[in-house]
Every structure is written in C-alpha cells, then in structure tokens.
Amino acid sequence: MPLFAMASARERETEGAEFRLLCSVRTPRDVFFAKELDALSRTQVEIVHTRESPPGSSRPPGRLTREAVAAATFPAAIGPRVYVCGPTPFVETVAQWLVKLGHDAVRIRTERFGGGS
C-alpha cells in the first residue's frame, strides 16, 4: 500500500496536519500492513470491505461509495490535499467524486497501477 508510508511517516511527526487513510479491499485478509495500521494512534484509518467484512463489523460488505468518501475525507472547504491510489478505473472514479464534492482538482494527487483504462 503506497499510502501506508505516508501514514507511517505522519505518525512519527510531533506536529503537522491531520491525516486520514481510507482503504478499499475485498476481504480482511487483503489488508496490507493490517497490524501496523491498527497500531497507528494519530491517523484515522477506515477500511471498506467489498466482498467480506470482518466478524463483528457493523458495515456490510460493498463497494466504496461517494457518500463513504465524503464521510471519510476532510471537507473540501478546508482545502486538503487528497491522494488516491489504485487501479485506473478506481482512481478516476474516486477523483471525479472528490471534484463533485467540491475538492480542487489541483489538490488531488493520483497514482495508478495495474490494468484498466
């Protein structure tokens, strides 16, 4: 998970901006750095499971939605920098949602991997 390095570095800082991490994975077994993410105390981590939720989860499995992105990210009004990483179709969809939510496209950074167009 490329963004884990950013969350980990932010965790070690004594001052600085707040940091939130939203991950979308198929199952609990697909969470990279799961133990390390659990250990983060200064970073809000939210994981959306698309096919299988962990036992005791209050959220049923399902795809990430624009509403979930809105709830998990900082409000556009404060002008956060937002990073989106994933397969091209996912990145394009989430970046479009962020713009529709009022985020400045210049402050949205993207990284794509894998196939897709």
C-alpha positions as CSV (number, residue, x, y, z in Angstrom):
1,M,0.0,0.0,0.0
2,P,1.8,3.1,-1.2
3,L,0.0,5.4,1.1
4,F,1.0,3.5,4.2
5,A,4.4,5.0,4.0
6,M,2.8,8.5,4.3
7,A,0.6,7.4,7.2
8,S,3.6,5.9,9.0
9,A,5.8,9.0,8.4
10,R,3.0,11.2,9.7
11,E,2.6,9.1,12.8
12,R,6.2,9.8,13.7
13,E,5.8,13.6,13.4
14,T,5.2,15.5,16.6
15,E,3.4,18.4,14.8
16,G,1.6,18.8,11.5
17,A,-1.6,18.3,9.7
18,E,-4.2,15.7,10.4
19,F,-4.0,12.6,8.3
20,R,-6.8,10.2,7.3
21,L,-6.5,6.9,5.4
22,L,-9.4,5.3,3.6
23,C,-8.8,1.8,2.1
24,S,-11.0,-0.3,0.0
25,V,-10.2,-4.0,0.0
26,R,-12.1,-7.2,-0.8
27,T,-11.7,-9.1,2.5
28,P,-9.9,-8.6,5.8
29,R,-7.2,-10.9,4.5
30,D,-6.4,-8.4,1.8
31,V,-5.4,-5.5,4.1
32,F,-1.7,-4.8,3.6
33,F,0.1,-3.7,6.8
34,A,-3.0,-4.7,8.9
35,K,-1.1,-4.9,12.2
36,E,0.8,-1.7,11.5
37,L,-2.4,0.2,10.6
38,D,-4.1,-1.0,13.8
39,A,-1.1,0.4,15.7
40,L,-1.5,3.9,14.3
41,S,-2.7,6.2,17.0
42,R,-2.6,9.6,15.3
43,T,-4.1,8.6,12.0
44,Q,-7.8,7.9,11.4
45,V,-8.0,4.6,9.4
46,E,-11.2,3.4,7.8
47,I,-11.4,0.2,5.8
48,V,-14.2,-0.6,3.4
49,H,-14.5,-4.3,2.6
50,T,-16.1,-5.0,-0.7
51,R,-16.7,-8.8,-0.6
52,E,-16.4,-10.0,3.1
53,S,-16.5,-7.9,6.2
54,P,-14.6,-9.0,9.4
55,P,-16.6,-10.7,12.1
56,G,-18.5,-8.2,14.3
57,S,-18.3,-5.4,11.6
58,S,-21.2,-3.0,11.6
59,R,-20.8,-2.3,7.9
60,P,-21.9,-5.0,5.4
61,P,-19.5,-5.6,2.5
62,G,-20.0,-3.4,-0.5
63,R,-18.2,-1.2,-2.9
64,L,-16.8,2.2,-1.9
65,T,-19.4,4.9,-2.5
66,R,-19.2,8.6,-3.0
67,E,-21.0,9.0,0.3
68,A,-18.4,6.9,2.1
69,V,-15.6,9.0,0.5
70,A,-17.4,12.2,1.6
71,A,-17.7,10.9,5.2
72,A,-14.1,9.7,5.5
73,T,-12.3,12.6,3.9
74,F,-11.7,16.1,5.1
75,P,-14.3,18.7,3.9
76,A,-13.4,20.4,0.6
77,A,-13.9,23.8,2.3
78,I,-10.6,23.4,4.2
79,G,-8.7,22.7,1.0
80,P,-7.0,19.4,1.9
81,R,-4.5,17.7,-0.4
82,V,-6.0,14.3,-1.2
83,Y,-4.1,11.3,-2.6
84,V,-5.9,8.5,-4.5
85,C,-4.1,5.3,-5.3
86,G,-5.3,2.2,-7.1
87,P,-6.3,0.7,-10.4
88,T,-7.0,3.3,-13.1
89,P,-10.8,2.9,-13.1
90,F,-11.0,3.2,-9.3
91,V,-8.7,6.2,-9.3
92,E,-10.7,8.0,-12.0
93,T,-14.0,7.3,-10.3
94,V,-12.8,8.5,-6.8
95,A,-11.1,11.6,-8.2
96,Q,-14.3,12.5,-10.0
97,W,-16.3,12.1,-6.8
98,L,-13.9,14.3,-5.0
99,V,-14.3,17.1,-7.6
100,K,-18.1,16.7,-7.4
101,L,-17.8,17.0,-3.6
102,G,-16.1,20.4,-4.1
103,H,-12.4,19.4,-3.9
104,D,-10.0,21.4,-6.0
105,A,-8.7,19.1,-8.8
106,V,-5.2,20.7,-8.4
107,R,-5.1,19.4,-4.8
108,I,-6.0,15.8,-5.8
109,R,-2.9,13.6,-6.4
110,T,-3.3,10.3,-8.1
111,E,-1.2,7.1,-8.6
112,R,-2.5,4.3,-10.8
113,F,-1.4,0.7,-11.0
114,G,-2.5,-2.4,-12.8
115,G,-4.6,-2.7,-16.0
116,G,-7.7,-0.9,-17.0
117,S,-8.3,2.2,-19.0
